[in-house]
């Protein structure tokens, strides 16, 4: 395996459409469009949105609609799902939705797929109604979905049939990594909340990879939290909003994205801090020089072809600045 210099690594954006304390989902989508326009201008490769449900601090539950909104307000950047949680949906509906998006915006749509519910079990039951769908059915659901695009089904997805909508598999463990490798599909790993499983999953993907009509060689994207600011101290302070978000998940309090604080030790316990370190340990936080150094090390460690940057920052202008710093790094 050859080294991939940082300058040759693609950079993309995962937008969770955060709903901040004192804000509304409408504000979130206005910020989404503003961010998408900026990162398109700055040269990011793709802009993905994620499916989550029953989480008041994330507005992108109707993911295909949110993606359509971004596509309508941009012109060149690829836009897609990071991801659509396939067990929540009939594969035919997903094929029709993304077939429609691809028809309206040719060669700009990605379909990233996950197998987790993206929510709690009670909400998952409300989404799936009969409760029969489960993550173990994912390979069969994926095969059905791909059949609608290729036309290898007695039921026709219109729009959808015959269209080339790139499919990515997303994962935070080894299951989707191995499946993506066996099918010769690109793989995106959620290092931003499952850092300890990164190397094992990427190794499994590369070892199991079989060339396909889609790819001749493995293609790896890694998700990474990046909080960049003009100084290390300001970045560390901004990052407390992300830390509070994960702490609220642990506590099951479901608060909106909170403003930064000066001292997290006044909020979390020692045990909670250790638990969060397990999930957020790969986060890259700091000034431009610090972020560059850490991105280079992370790229060397993972040999990723692409990095998908997630910046959960309370203040929108500070969030824009964080992505601007990343853009400066990737464009040098």
C-alpha positions, 0 to 999 in steps of 0.5 A, a space after each residue: 500500500 502506498 502513502 497518500 499525501 494529504 494534498 492528494 486526499 479528498 475532503 468532504 463534509 458531513 452535516 448533521 444539521 445541528 439544532 442549537 439551543 435558542 435556534 430552530 430547525 428552520 435556522 439549521 437548514 438556513 445554515 446548511 445552505 450557507 455552509 454548502 455554498 461555502 464549502 463548494 466554493 472552497 473545493 470540498 468534494 461532497 456534502 452528505 447529510 445523515 438520517 437520525 430520528 427522535 433526536 431534537 438536536 439533529 434536523 436531517 431526519 427526512 434525509 432525501 428531502 434535505 439533500 434535495 434542498 442542498 442540491 437546489 442551492 448548489 451547482 457542482 459539489 456532490 450531495 448525498 446521504 451519510 447515510 440512509 439507514 436502509 432497514 428503516 425503508 423499503 428498498 423500492 422507496 429509496 431507489 425511487 427517491 434517489 433515482 429522482 434526485 439523480 434525474 433532477 441533478 445528474 452525476 451529483 448524487 451519492 447514496 450512502 447506506 447504513 444498517 443501524 436504525 439511527 435512533 432508539 429501539 422504540 422509534 425504530 419500531 415506529 419507523 418500521 411498523 411491523 418490527 420485522 426488519 432488522 440489521 441482519 437483513 441488510 445484505 438482502 435489502 442492499 441486493 434488492 435495492 441494487 436490482 432496482 437500479 440495474 433493472 434486475 427486478 420484476 418491479 421497476 423503479 421509475 425514476 431509478 432504473 438504469 441510473 448510475 447512483 454511486 452506492 457507498 456502505 457506511 459502518 462503525 464495525 466490521 460487518 459493512 466493511 467486509 460486505 463492502 469489500 466483497 461487493 467491491 463498493 466504496 466504504 466509509 467508516 465512522 471514526 468520528 464516534 467509533 475510533 477504536 474500531 477504525 483500523 480493524 474495520 479498514 483492514 477487513 475491508 481491504 483484505 476482503 476487497 474484490 474488484 467490481 464494475 464499480 471499483 478496481 481497488 479499495 476506496 476508503 473514506 473516514 469520518 473525523 471530527 474537526 474543530 478548527 479555530 485561530 488558536 488552540 485555546 479557542 478550538 478547545 473551547 468550541 469543542 465543548 459543544 460537541 463534548 456536551 452533545 455526546 454527554 447528553 446522549 450518554 445521559 439520555 437528556 436529548 438537549 439541543 446543541 449547547 453553547 461552549 463552556 469554559 470548563 467541562 470538569 464542572 459538567 461531567 464526572 471522571 467516569 463520563 469523561 473517560 467514556 466520551 474519550 472512547 468515542 471522541 478520541 480521534 477528534 482533531 481540535 486546534 489551530 491551523 498548524 495543529 489541525 494540519 499535523 493531526 490530519 497528516 498523522 490520521 491520514 498516514 495511520 488510516 491511508 484514507 483516500 478521503 476524509 469526511 469532516 464533521 464540525 459540530 460547532 454552536 456558532 455558525 460563523 465559527 463553524 464556517 471558519 473551521 471549515 475554511 481552515 480545513 480548506 486552506 490546509 487541503 488547498 496548499 
